Amino acid sequence: MTKWFDYSFLAFGLLIQVVTYFISLSAGVPVSPVSLVSGCLGVCSVCLTAQGNIWTFFFGFAQVGTYTYLCIEQRFYGEIAINAYYFLTMIYGVYAWKRRLRGDEQTVSTRSLSMPVFGVIILATLFLSGLVGVGLAAYTDDTQPYLDAFTTVPALVAQVLMILVYREHWFVWLAVDVLSVVLWLRAGDFCMAAQYAFWCANCLFGLHRWKSLINHQS
């Protein structure tokens, strides 16, 4: 039943990407084929992350490349910078996840932060996001500086927590994904907006799945 749900959820995410792409084209909205490719790669990557499957990094590397191209077109400088960061951290992530592989040698043992520690992380993240937003608005031609900042800084934090297999990263990703839906809707790229909408649902799935993968001794 678990495998059936995993494959069905993945297929649903891919279907959303394809349908959104062709609806956009039929409505006369100019959408790059790269958006479709990036969206499909992203769906595969996050679904595997939710499963705690180390193969997430294979699709993650490919998605970073295509998504960076789209961000360059939109002049989303924060998003461009964070994708370079994703690439570097995923290299370490392969090593870190390999060390925590479970018996099946594909999924990892996860862990959880204490509430006080997580609360401090959230407050610091919000403060830094505000500072970055001010900087982007003042010194760049970023088309959406504050949304860009509040999807960039929290994503940096979420990525670190994900690499270190802390379950709380899903809460941070959920906030990032909701704001990213707004970001790409305002940019007119409905494939990317659809990708992030699906990622919101995947965050809830990931929260549930990672709870069952927690190693209470770690």
N, C-alpha and C positions, 0 to 999 in steps of 0.2 A: 504494500500500500504506500509506503514511504517513497519508493522508487517511482511508482506510478504518478504520485503527486508531483515529484520533482520534475519529471519529464513533461507533464501536462502544464505545469507552471511555466517552464521554459518555453514550450511551444506557444503558450498564450502570449508571452512577452514578445516573441519574434513575430507573431501574427499582428500584434498591435503596431509594431514598427512598419511592416509591409503595408498594412491597410492605411495607416496614416500617411505614408509616402505617396501612395497612389491617389488618395483623396486630395492631398495637397496639389498634386500635378493636375488632376481633373478640375480643380477649382482655379487653376491659373496661378497658383502660388509657386514662385521659383524655388525649388528645393534641390540641393546638390545630391547626387547619388552617394556622395561621401557621407552624408548625414544618415542615409539608410544603412550603409555598411557599418559606420561607427555605432549607430544605435543597436544593431544586431550583435556586434561584438560586446557592447556594454551589457546587454541583457544576459549573454552567456557568462560574462565575467561575474556579475553580481549574483546570479543564481548559484554559481559554484561557490562564491564566498559564503552565501547563506547556508550552504550545505557543509561548510568547513572543508571544502575540497581544494587541495593544493593546485589543481589544474586551473584554478581561477587566474593565476598569474600568466599563463600562456595567452589567454584571451585579453587579459589586462594590458599587456605590452602592446598588442595590436590596436586596441581601442585608444590607448594614449596617443599613438601616432595620428590616427584619423581625426580624433577630437581636437588635437592641437591645431591641425590644419583649419578646421572650422572656426576655432577661436581667433586665429590670425586674421581670417577674413572679417570677423566682427570687431576686431581690435579690443578683445577682452583680455587685457594684459595680466590681470590676476589669474585668470584661468590658464593662460599660456604658461605662466611661471609655475603654477601648481602641477601642471602635467609633466614638466621637467622633474619636479620633485617626486611625483608618482613613479616615474621611470626609475629613479635612483633608489627609492625606498622599496620598490618591488624586487629589485635585485637582492636586497637584504632580506626581504620577506620570504623569498624562496628558501633561503638558509634557515630563517627563524621558524618557519612552519615545518620544515623537514625535521627539526629537532623535537617537535611536539606531535608528530604523527602517531595515530592510534594503531591498533593492531591490524586494521585493514590497509594501512600504508597509503591511504588517500585523504582521510579526514583527520583533523587535528583536535587535541584536547584544549578546550577554552577555559578562561578564568574570568573573575569579576572584580571590579574595583569597589572599595568602601564608599558609602554615600558622601562623607566629608571630603574625601580626595576628589571624587567626581565633581562635587559642587565647586571646589576651587578651580578645577580645570575649566568648567563652564564660564565662571565669572571672568577669568583671565582671557578666555577666548573671545567673549563679547567685547571686552575692553580693547583688545588688539584689533578686532574687526573694525571698530569705530575709527581707530587711528589710521588704519590702512585706507578706509573709505575717504577720510579727509585728504590723505595724501594723493590718492588716485584722482579725486575731484580737482585738486589744486594744481597738480603737476603733470597730468596726462590728458589725452583726448579720449579717454575711456568713455564709451557711450552710456554705460550704466555703472558708475563708480561704486556706489554704496551696495547695490545688489551684488556686484562683482566681489567686493570685499567680504560681504557676509556669506558668500558661497565659497570663498577661497580660504580664509583663515580657519574656519571650523573644519573644512575638509582636510587641512594640514593635520589638525589634531585627530580627526577621525581616522586618518590613514595610519598614524602612529599607533593608535589604540588597536586598530585592526591587525597591523603587523605583529603587535605584541599579544594578539589573540584575547583582548579584553572585550567581553560581551557588550559593554556600554557604548562601544563605538557606533552601534546601530542607532542609538538615540540621536547622536550628533549627525550621522548621515541622513536621518529622516528630516531634520531641520534643513540641512543643506539641500536635499532633493526638493523639498517644497519650494524653497526660494529659487532653485534652479529652474523649476517649471515656469515661474513668473519671468525669470531672466530671459529664457528662450522664447516664450510667448511674445514678449515685448520686442524681441529681435526678429520675430516672424518665422522662426524655424520650428515647425510643428513636429518634425521627426524627433528633434532633440527634446522638445517639451514632452512628447509622448514617452520617450525613454525615461526621463526623470519621474514622470507620473508612475510608470511601472516600477521604478526603483523605490518609490515610496512604499508601495505594496510589498516589495521584496524586503524592505527593512523590517516590517512586521513579521514576515516569514523568518527572517534571519534571527530576530530576537527570540522567537520560539525555538528554532532549531539549535541555536547556540546554547540555550539553557540546558538542553539534553546532552550537550557535548562537554559541559563544564567538568573539569577535574577539581574536586573540592580540596585536594591536597596540594594544589599548585598556588 
